[in-house]
Amino acid sequence: MSTPLLEFQLTGSFNLLDSLVNEISDKEWTLKVNRRANMVGFTIWHCLRTIDWTIHRVAARRNELVARTEWRDVRPDGAFFGAGVTMEAADRVARTVNRDRTRDYLSALRRETLAWLRETSDEDLDRLVDLNADERDADHLQPAVWLEVKDLDRIPVWQLLARPAISHIRLHCGEVEAQLQAMRAQRSGEALCPAG
């Protein structure tokens, strides 16, 4: 996998997230399309945290941005990076990490992620991921989280980037877009079109 292609795709993920953060109102940030869905603010936060975990913790084998003092508030207790969390924890994230703070995190994360990628060799991208190499209290080794990420163990770094940091992000961006359209249609009184 070539670094320029991964950079192009990661830049696309960041651009989609940036567009959503700027499009969503503060009120919409903590709304749900239905009671079983996540708040859209949580989903966007989860995307950014997933990129931070994927790139920094696993691929680069260094601390995530949220380990730094200036970003600790972006990692509420028990929220990990969003995988395997309860609905209550997800709702708490959207209520405590606001849109402006998320925008700042996105900007810093984009800058550091792309800088790391530009310095990464093809050999580094071909290295196999070892999710079990971390200390036992690592977020991804918590039982509920491990169930979500265990299939990422022992795959090449480039594939790790392509899956959670690119394709997973695109899936969630589409989800947020659909939720926003549905919520806005409900607010404006538009009827949902029947299938067929």
Secondary structure, 3 states (H helix, E strand, C coil): CCHHHHHHHHHHHHHHHHHHHHHCCHHHHCCCCCCCCCCHHHHHHHHHHHHHHHHHHHHCCCCCHHHCHHHHHHCCCCCCCCCCCCHHHHHHHHHHCCHHHHHHHHHHHHHHHHHHHHCCCHHHHHCECCHHHCCCCCHHHCHHHHHHHHHHCCCEHHHHHHHHHHHHHHHHHHHHHHHHHHHHHHHHCCCCCCCC
